[in-house]
Amino acid sequence: MAEKRLREVRTEIEEAVAKEADQKRKVSAEDDHLSAVGERYCLDAETVKERRPQTVQDYRLYLRKHLVPFFEDRRLKEIETADVEAFTRHQIKEVGLAPSTVSNHLNLLHSIFKKGMREGIAEANPVAAADKPSGATLDRDIRFLEIEEVEALIRAAADDDLGRTDAVIFLTAAMTGLRQGELIALRWRDVDWAAGVIRVRYSYSRGILGKPKSRSSQRAVPMADRVAAALERHFKQSRYQGDDDLVFCHPHSGRYYVASTLLIRFKEALERAGVRRVRFHDYADLLVMPTCLPNSALEAVISA
């Protein structure tokens, strides 16, 4: 109850601050178009609400790439519920986006209209009355790899310097559940050998190093013996062994592992292994029991 009330108080404060800022800002006739109100909302999200940089980046992408082109940057008061429902159909049937993705676009549009109403340039919120995309609350099917498939994936890591790093990443992801950005941001000081845990403090995404998405994401994850042994071997073979050096850095430069490169190599390893295609996010959600995976596959790759 205390946490719920705290969230309510924070929301009230944020809305009061935003309202005061809106009252001080004189909105001209040229500022009531979707792009202008949307940008003001993004600015408030960045400064007043202090949303994560990646989140604000997503907002601006949705606005520029999807909302403004479809609605032709009309004035807010010219957009009706039927227009919003037409946008939903277009995004799903014509663009081919998942309902959950379209729901994210609609959530942003809903917030933009709320801001427009506070500024007095929109009389109603047409998003609130629009039908929601079917299945918007459900994520696409999550497919897990069986233990034998995980072993095959590790063995299928490429036979090069970066491939040896890939093998350890694949193992660590499967046995800890760390997300891609968390793995990329991991530093040697975060590997607590004495306590037998990996401390998740940061996440690296789109060139930005920041805190994980939620407070609960900052956590200590148990490190199975096999993961500890693999990381120890990886540490000894790495040229970058300082406390602040990256665990899964590029083996030649010591810089961040490029996320897009990791995803490409992950998919290539899946294909070589002859196992089902899964998203890296789903793969990292597979928490394998420490005793399930034998050491043979990883040792064969790392010692190569």
C-alpha positions in Angstrom: 0.0 0.0 0.0 2.9 2.3 0.8 4.5 1.7 -2.5 1.2 2.2 -4.3 0.7 5.5 -2.6 4.3 6.6 -3.3 3.7 5.9 -7.0 0.5 7.9 -6.9 2.3 10.8 -5.2 5.1 10.8 -7.8 2.5 10.8 -10.6 0.7 13.7 -9.0 3.9 15.7 -8.7 4.9 14.9 -12.3 1.5 16.0 -13.5 1.6 19.2 -11.4 5.1 20.1 -12.7 4.1 19.4 -16.3 0.9 21.4 -15.9 2.7 24.3 -14.5 5.2 24.2 -17.4 2.3 23.9 -19.9 0.6 27.0 -18.4 3.8 29.0 -18.7 4.3 28.0 -22.4 2.2 30.0 -24.8 1.0 27.7 -27.6 0.6 29.4 -31.0 -1.6 28.1 -33.8 1.4 26.6 -35.5 2.2 24.5 -32.4 -0.9 22.4 -32.4 0.2 19.9 -35.0 1.1 16.3 -34.1 4.8 16.7 -34.7 5.1 19.8 -32.5 3.0 18.5 -29.6 4.8 15.1 -29.8 8.2 16.8 -29.6 7.1 18.8 -26.6 5.9 15.6 -25.0 9.3 13.9 -25.7 11.1 16.9 -24.2 9.0 16.7 -21.0 9.6 13.0 -20.8 13.3 13.6 -21.0 13.5 16.6 -18.6 10.5 16.6 -16.3 9.7 12.9 -16.0 13.4 11.9 -16.5 12.6 8.8 -18.7 15.6 6.7 -19.8 17.4 8.1 -22.9 16.6 4.9 -24.8 12.9 5.3 -24.0 12.8 8.9 -25.3 14.7 7.8 -28.3 12.0 5.2 -29.0 9.3 7.9 -28.6 11.0 10.1 -31.2 11.4 7.2 -33.5 7.7 6.2 -33.2 6.7 9.9 -33.8 9.0 10.5 -36.8 8.7 7.1 -38.6 5.1 6.1 -37.9 2.7 8.6 -36.4 3.6 11.8 -38.3 3.7 10.2 -41.7 0.4 8.4 -41.3 -1.6 11.3 -39.9 0.2 13.7 -42.3 1.1 15.9 -39.3 -2.4 17.2 -38.9 -3.5 19.4 -36.1 -4.6 17.3 -33.0 -8.2 18.5 -33.1 -8.5 17.2 -36.7 -7.6 13.6 -35.7 -10.7 11.4 -34.8 -11.2 8.0 -33.4 -11.8 6.5 -36.8 -8.4 7.8 -37.9 -6.7 6.1 -35.0 -8.4 2.8 -35.8 -7.4 3.2 -39.4 -3.8 3.7 -38.2 -4.0 0.5 -36.2 -5.2 -1.5 -39.2 -2.6 0.0 -41.4 0.3 -0.8 -39.0 -0.8 -4.4 -38.6 -2.0 -5.3 -42.1 0.1 -3.1 -44.4 3.3 -2.5 -42.4 3.2 -6.0 -40.8 3.9 -5.0 -37.2 3.0 -7.1 -34.2 0.0 -5.9 -32.2 2.3 -5.3 -29.2 4.4 -3.0 -31.2 1.4 -1.1 -32.5 0.1 -0.8 -29.0 3.4 1.0 -28.1 2.7 3.5 -30.9 -0.9 4.0 -29.6 0.3 4.5 -26.0 2.6 7.3 -27.2 -0.2 8.9 -29.2 -2.5 8.7 -26.2 0.0 10.5 -24.1 0.5 13.2 -26.8 -3.3 13.8 -26.8 -3.3 14.1 -23.0 -0.7 16.8 -23.3 -2.7 18.5 -26.0 -5.7 18.5 -23.7 -3.7 20.1 -20.9 -2.5 22.7 -23.3 -6.0 23.4 -24.4 -5.4 22.5 -28.1 -7.3 19.2 -28.0 -10.8 18.8 -26.8 -10.8 15.0 -26.4 -8.5 12.0 -26.7 -9.6 9.8 -29.6 -7.2 7.1 -28.7 -9.1 6.4 -25.5 -12.2 5.5 -27.5 -10.5 3.5 -30.3 -10.5 -0.2 -30.4 -7.2 -1.7 -29.3 -5.2 -4.1 -31.5 -6.2 -7.7 -31.0 -3.6 -9.5 -28.9 -1.8 -6.3 -27.9 -1.3 -7.5 -24.4 0.2 -10.7 -25.5 3.8 -11.1 -26.5 4.6 -13.2 -29.6 5.3 -16.9 -28.9 8.4 -17.4 -26.8 10.4 -20.4 -28.0 13.0 -22.1 -25.8 15.9 -24.3 -26.8 16.2 -27.7 -25.2 19.4 -28.4 -23.3 20.8 -30.4 -26.2 20.2 -27.5 -28.5 22.0 -25.1 -26.2 25.0 -27.5 -26.2 24.9 -27.6 -30.0 24.7 -23.8 -30.2 27.8 -23.5 -28.0 29.7 -26.0 -30.2 28.6 -24.0 -33.3 30.3 -20.8 -32.2 32.5 -19.5 -35.0 36.1 -20.7 -35.2 37.7 -17.3 -34.7 38.8 -15.0 -31.9 35.3 -13.5 -31.5 33.8 -16.9 -31.6 35.5 -17.9 -28.4 33.9 -14.9 -26.8 30.5 -15.9 -28.3 30.7 -19.3 -26.7 31.1 -17.9 -23.2 28.3 -15.4 -23.9 26.0 -18.1 -25.0 26.7 -20.2 -21.9 26.4 -17.2 -19.5 23.2 -16.0 -21.1 21.6 -19.5 -20.8 22.6 -20.1 -17.2 22.1 -16.6 -15.7 19.3 -15.1 -17.8 21.3 -11.8 -18.3 19.9 -9.7 -21.2 22.0 -8.8 -24.2 22.6 -5.2 -23.0 23.6 -6.4 -19.5 26.1 -8.9 -20.9 27.7 -6.3 -23.1 28.0 -3.8 -20.2 29.4 -6.4 -17.8 32.8 -5.5 -16.3 35.2 -7.7 -14.4 34.5 -5.9 -11.2 30.9 -7.1 -11.5 32.0 -10.8 -11.4 32.2 -11.5 -7.7 34.2 -14.7 -7.5 34.2 -14.9 -3.7 30.4 -14.6 -3.4 29.7 -16.7 -6.5 27.5 -14.1 -8.1 27.4 -11.7 -11.1 26.3 -8.2 -10.1 24.1 -6.6 -12.7 24.7 -2.8 -12.5 24.5 -1.4 -16.0 23.1 -2.1 -19.5 24.5 -0.9 -22.8 22.1 -0.2 -25.6 22.3 1.9 -28.8 25.6 3.4 -27.8 24.3 4.5 -24.3 25.5 3.1 -21.0 22.8 3.3 -18.3 21.1 1.6 -15.5 18.9 -1.4 -16.2 15.3 -0.7 -17.1 13.9 -1.1 -13.6 15.3 -1.1 -10.0 14.7 -4.8 -9.7 16.9 -5.4 -12.7 19.9 -4.3 -10.7 20.5 -7.6 -9.0 23.0 -10.2 -8.0 22.7 -13.4 -10.1 24.0 -16.7 -8.8 27.0 -17.9 -10.8 27.0 -21.7 -11.4 30.3 -23.5 -11.2 30.4 -24.0 -14.9 29.9 -20.3 -15.6 32.5 -19.4 -13.0 35.0 -21.8 -14.6 34.3 -20.5 -18.1 34.6 -16.9 -17.1 37.9 -17.7 -15.3 39.3 -19.2 -18.5 38.0 -16.3 -20.5 39.6 -13.9 -18.1 43.0 -15.6 -18.4 42.8 -15.5 -22.2 41.7 -11.9 -22.4 44.0 -9.0 -23.0 41.8 -6.8 -20.9 41.8 -7.8 -17.3 41.4 -4.6 -15.3 38.5 -4.2 -13.0 36.8 -1.7 -15.3 37.6 -3.7 -18.5 34.6 -5.3 -20.2 34.1 -9.0 -19.8 32.8 -9.5 -23.3 34.7 -6.8 -25.1 36.0 -7.1 -28.6 39.1 -9.2 -28.2 41.3 -6.8 -30.2 40.1 -3.4 -29.3 38.6 -3.9 -25.8 35.6 -1.9 -26.8 31.9 -2.7 -26.5 30.7 -5.8 -28.4 28.4 -4.3 -31.1 24.9 -5.6 -30.4 23.9 -6.0 -34.0 27.1 -8.1 -34.6 26.3 -10.3 -31.7 22.8 -10.9 -33.0 24.0 -11.8 -36.5 26.6 -14.2 -35.1 24.0 -15.7 -32.8 21.7 -16.4 -35.7 24.5 -17.8 -37.7 25.5 -20.1 -34.9 21.9 -21.3 -34.6 21.9 -22.1 -38.3 25.2 -24.0 -38.1 23.9 -25.9 -35.1 20.7 -26.9 -37.0 18.4 -25.8 -34.2 15.3 -23.7 -34.1 15.5 -20.0 -34.6 14.9 -18.0 -31.4 15.4 -14.4 -30.4 18.4 -13.8 -28.2 16.0 -12.3 -25.6 14.0 -15.5 -25.4 17.2 -17.5 -25.3 18.5 -15.5 -22.3 15.2 -16.2 -20.5 16.1 -19.9 -20.5 17.5 -20.5 -17.0 19.3 -23.8 -17.3 19.9 -25.7 -14.0 23.7 -25.6 -13.2 24.0 -29.4 -13.3 22.2 -29.7 -16.7 25.0 -28.6 -19.0 28.2 -30.7 -19.2 31.5 -28.9 -19.7 32.6 -30.7 -22.8 31.0 -28.3 -25.4 32.3 -25.1 -24.1 35.8 -26.5 -23.2 36.1 -27.7 -26.8 35.4 -24.3 -28.2 37.5 -22.3 -25.7 40.6 -24.5 -25.9 40.5 -24.5 -29.7 
